Amino acid sequence: MALRFRKSFKIAPGVKLNLNKKSTSITFGTRGAHYTINSKGKRTKSIGIPGLESVM
């Protein structure tokens, strides 16, 4: 079983700093829509649709 490290800090309303073992990222946005930039340069956008469940 692998151990994982992840910690998230709220910096301001709508802004979070995320730390994990391999990179650091900052997330901007609210619940339902956010934009993330990590220390490796990857950028991610996410938008949720109210009432729609994600199925995997």
N, C-alpha and C positions, 0 to 999 in steps of 0.2 A: 504494500500500500504506500503510495507516494504522499509526501507531506506538501501542502500548499501554503503559501503566504500571500495574503491580500489584505490591505488596509485602506480605508477610504476616510478622508477628512473633509468636512464641510467648511469651505473657506468663506463663502458669502452666499446669500440666497441665489440659488440657481447655478452655483459653481462648486465643483468637488475636485479634490486632488486624490488620485488613486495610486497606491503603491503596490507593487508585487515584486517577486523575486527577480524578474528579468527586465522590467521597464517601469516607467512612471508615466501617468497620463493625467490630463485635466479634462473635465467634462463640463460643458455649458448647456443649460437648458432646464426644462421643467419635466414633470412627470408626463409621459406621453410623447415627448419630443426632445432629443438632445443631440449634441455634437461633441465628439471626443477626438483629441489629438494626443498621441503617445510620443514618448521620447525617441522612438525609432522612425518617426515621421508618418506613421499610419494615421489616416483620418477616417472617422466613421460617423455616419449620420443615421439616426434612428427615429422613426415616427410611428406611433401606435394609433390604432383606430379603436375608439371606445366601443365596448361591447363585443369586440371580436377577439376570440381566444386563439393563441398560437398553438398549433397541433404539430407534434413531432412524431 
